[in-house]
Amino acid sequence: MGSHSPEQAECLNVAIIGGGLCGLALAVALKQRNIGFKVYETRSSFTEVGAGINIGPNTLEAFRLIDGELGEAYLDMAARNPPDRQDVWFDVRLGAAIDSHRDGERVASLMAPPTGSMCVGRDALLQLLAERAGLIDGVGRQRAAFNKKLVGLENTVCGVTMSFEDGTFEQASVVIACDGIHSAVRRLMIDPDSLAATPGFSQAGGYRAMLPFQKLEMLLGPQMARTSQVFLGPSGYLIMYPVSETIMNVALWVWRRGTWPHREWVLPNQRSAMEQDLQGWGATVRSIMELAPDPPFFAGHYYHTQPESHWKGRVCLIGDAAHAMPPHAGSGAGQAMEDAYVMAEVLSSAAEFAPTEAHVAAALSAYEAVRRPRYERVVAASVKGMHDWSDLYDVPVTEERLTEWIELAKSRFEFIWKHDLAGDASRARASMQQKAVL
Ligand SMILES: Cc1cc2nc3c(=O)[nH]c(=O)nc-3n(C[C@H](O)[C@H](O)[C@H](O)COP(=O)(O)OP(=O)(O)OC[C@H]3O[C@@H](n4cnc5c(N)ncnc54)[C@H](O)[C@@H]3O)c2cc1C
């Protein structure tokens, strides 16, 4: 962390656009480093409807580096696998019988020691981050501005002027865009008509449901019903993991080749489409999905094309605004947490200089040079993940293919989970300081 005094650091006034997971993680990290910030959120509070966020060991490490107590707080809240299976990330099972294996049979366990699968509800995680950022009580509340939809940005030599939909203007020395996959900042920063300005369809989507353990137990027995599972199947996969003491998050992901024809990304009441998609699957997955007879379908999107740079002047994109990815590696929020930590570290380094425009530019370019190769590799793995989980049944499944699949699956997440994030931050800080003194 930076060695500057709080007085010096206040010279750097960071505007965080978007109070989702990434924006609030950055707020926590900046607070810990005594950097001045304000969060601008378009909604009226830090709340979000949505399922759980499942994280891997790299994300837990990012939490710990952001704020020493955050990692432990996450672990305390997290829904995990039963005590005797806590180092399991997911059990892998067959979603349809093959020659020598029955429907539903476990063929592998993907391990993520020592924690295994860890999941908390999105809303609970947002509340935790808002508390740790000091945005809930006392004077800290002034650092959160709600009903503030950013609509314009102007870079000047001494700062950035932000304009909001309500007709107000505010100034900051640096703007960090955490405004998600529909990022307004991204469209303001690059040509809004370019391919890179808009996310594209991933050609896959998921039927989603939250199912009580009690009902799953009657189908699957107590062990399977409470442990995170992936079922491989014909042209898709089913994933389920505990999100609380009583509830499993379940999603059946399937291919939907071609373009996405609807304006909305979530279609309600998709029973008949799901029945079509379940053709060829075995009784186990069919009976799980019968517990959610008329689920919504969510169409996955991500940025297919990237601009040359994720920063310009005093503005930088992080989190989903920079690299929204399909959820097939469970890593979108994790990458956002890694971004928040490294960004806070380079800004902390810049704050040591009573920063000018050149210092801010040095910080943002050092950030991108270190972070971008990492998150682009994770995006590529997430896109490929849909193939990895769902292509096994494309041709007849032989014992040899299954063994090969299992071996590959065991190592696929290693590079995501075992990463020297503190080393990234040191490199970014060193590079920032080198650029700043030139
Ligand atoms: C189905 C699904 C399952 C997923 N599961 C996982 C998982 O298990 N693990 C994992 O690591 N990741 C997962 N992800 C990815 C994860 O949800 C995202 O990567 C993460 O939410 C990104 O955080 P963010 O803060 O960048 O964006 P968001 O969470 O989208 O937050 C953006 C915020 O910006 C605000 N905002 C938007 N526009 C403006 C504006 N103009 N002005 C002001 N504020 C604005 C929004 O209201 C919102 O609060 C999943 C994603 C999906 C779709």
The ligand as an SDF file (V2000), in Angstrom:
LIG
                    3D

 53 58  0  0  0  0  0  0  0  0999 V2000
  -25.7760  -15.2610  -15.2660 C   0  0  0  0  0  0  0  0  0  0  0  0
  -24.5120  -14.7270  -14.7050 C   0  0  0  0  0  0  0  0  0  0  0  0
  -23.8710  -15.4130  -13.6940 C   0  0  0  0  0  0  0  0  0  0  0  0
  -22.6510  -14.9340  -13.1970 C   0  0  0  0  0  0  0  0  0  0  0  0
  -22.0330  -15.6480  -12.2200 N   0  0  0  0  0  0  0  0  0  0  0  0
  -20.8230  -15.2490  -11.7810 C   0  0  0  0  0  0  0  0  0  0  0  0
  -20.1450  -15.9880  -10.7790 C   0  0  0  0  0  0  0  0  0  0  0  0
  -20.6460  -16.9930  -10.2550 O   0  0  0  0  0  0  0  0  0  0  0  0
  -18.9100  -15.5630  -10.3950 N   0  0  0  0  0  0  0  0  0  0  0  0
  -18.3230  -14.4480  -10.9350 C   0  0  0  0  0  0  0  0  0  0  0  0
  -17.1750  -14.1260  -10.5730 O   0  0  0  0  0  0  0  0  0  0  0  0
  -18.9750  -13.6930  -11.8460 N   0  0  0  0  0  0  0  0  0  0  0  0
  -20.1960  -14.0630  -12.2870 C   0  0  0  0  0  0  0  0  0  0  0  0
  -20.8560  -13.3100  -13.2050 N   0  0  0  0  0  0  0  0  0  0  0  0
  -20.2420  -12.0550  -13.6760 C   0  0  0  0  0  0  0  0  0  0  0  0
  -20.4990  -10.8940  -12.7020 C   0  0  0  0  0  0  0  0  0  0  0  0
  -21.8870  -10.7710  -12.4600 O   0  0  0  0  0  0  0  0  0  0  0  0
  -19.9850   -9.5890  -13.2880 C   0  0  0  0  0  0  0  0  0  0  0  0
  -18.7010   -9.7730  -13.8100 O   0  0  0  0  0  0  0  0  0  0  0  0
  -19.9490   -8.4900  -12.2180 C   0  0  0  0  0  0  0  0  0  0  0  0
  -21.2540   -8.2090  -11.7610 O   0  0  0  0  0  0  0  0  0  0  0  0
  -19.3250   -7.2130  -12.8130 C   0  0  0  0  0  0  0  0  0  0  0  0
  -19.3970   -6.1760  -11.8700 O   0  0  0  0  0  0  0  0  0  0  0  0
  -19.4260   -4.6580  -12.3540 P   0  0  0  0  0  0  0  0  0  0  0  0
  -19.5060   -3.8640  -11.1010 O   0  0  0  0  0  0  0  0  0  0  0  0
  -18.3190   -4.4270  -13.3060 O   0  0  0  0  0  0  0  0  0  0  0  0
  -20.7690   -4.4930  -13.1830 O   0  0  0  0  0  0  0  0  0  0  0  0
  -22.3270   -4.5100  -12.6300 P   0  0  0  0  0  0  0  0  0  0  0  0
  -22.3950   -5.5370  -11.5670 O   0  0  0  0  0  0  0  0  0  0  0  0
  -23.1290   -4.6360  -13.8280 O   0  0  0  0  0  0  0  0  0  0  0  0
  -22.4690   -3.0700  -11.9700 O   0  0  0  0  0  0  0  0  0  0  0  0
  -22.5740   -1.9020  -12.7540 C   0  0  0  0  0  0  0  0  0  0  0  0
  -23.1990   -0.7930  -11.8940 C   0  0  0  0  0  0  0  0  0  0  0  0
  -23.1390    0.4390  -12.6130 O   0  0  0  0  0  0  0  0  0  0  0  0
  -24.3950    1.1040  -12.5270 C   0  0  0  0  0  0  0  0  0  0  0  0
  -24.5150    1.9520  -13.7260 N   0  0  0  0  0  0  0  0  0  0  0  0
  -24.7240    1.5550  -15.0040 C   0  0  0  0  0  0  0  0  0  0  0  0
  -24.7310    2.6030  -15.8390 N   0  0  0  0  0  0  0  0  0  0  0  0
  -24.5090    3.7090  -15.0780 C   0  0  0  0  0  0  0  0  0  0  0  0
  -24.4030    5.1110  -15.3810 C   0  0  0  0  0  0  0  0  0  0  0  0
  -24.5300    5.5900  -16.6250 N   0  0  0  0  0  0  0  0  0  0  0  0
  -24.1790    5.9830  -14.3570 N   0  0  0  0  0  0  0  0  0  0  0  0
  -24.0520    5.5260  -13.0740 C   0  0  0  0  0  0  0  0  0  0  0  0
  -24.1490    4.2030  -12.7430 N   0  0  0  0  0  0  0  0  0  0  0  0
  -24.3680    3.3110  -13.7310 C   0  0  0  0  0  0  0  0  0  0  0  0
  -25.4120   -0.0470  -12.4680 C   0  0  0  0  0  0  0  0  0  0  0  0
  -26.6490    0.3680  -11.9340 O   0  0  0  0  0  0  0  0  0  0  0  0
  -24.6720   -1.0540  -11.5840 C   0  0  0  0  0  0  0  0  0  0  0  0
  -24.9110   -0.8220  -10.2140 O   0  0  0  0  0  0  0  0  0  0  0  0
  -22.0740  -13.7490  -13.7190 C   0  0  0  0  0  0  0  0  0  0  0  0
  -22.7290  -13.0350  -14.7190 C   0  0  0  0  0  0  0  0  0  0  0  0
  -23.9340  -13.5120  -15.2020 C   0  0  0  0  0  0  0  0  0  0  0  0
  -24.6160  -12.7210  -16.2700 C   0  0  0  0  0  0  0  0  0  0  0  0
  1  2  1  0
  2  3  1  0
  2 52  2  0
  3  4  2  0
  4  5  1  0
  4 50  1  0
  5  6  2  0
  6  7  1  0
  6 13  1  0
  7  8  2  0
  7  9  1  0
  9 10  1  0
 10 11  2  0
 10 12  1  0
 12 13  2  0
 13 14  1  0
 14 15  1  0
 14 50  1  0
 15 16  1  0
 16 17  1  0
 16 18  1  0
 18 19  1  0
 18 20  1  0
 20 21  1  0
 20 22  1  0
 22 23  1  0
 23 24  1  0
 24 25  2  0
 24 26  1  0
 24 27  1  0
 27 28  1  0
 28 29  2  0
 28 30  1  0
 28 31  1  0
 31 32  1  0
 32 33  1  0
 33 34  1  0
 33 48  1  0
 34 35  1  0
 35 36  1  0
 35 46  1  0
 36 37  1  0
 36 45  1  0
 37 38  2  0
 38 39  1  0
 39 40  1  0
 39 45  2  0
 40 41  1  0
 40 42  2  0
 42 43  1  0
 43 44  2  0
 44 45  1  0
 46 47  1  0
 46 48  1  0
 48 49  1  0
 50 51  2  0
 51 52  1  0
 52 53  1  0
M  END
$$$$
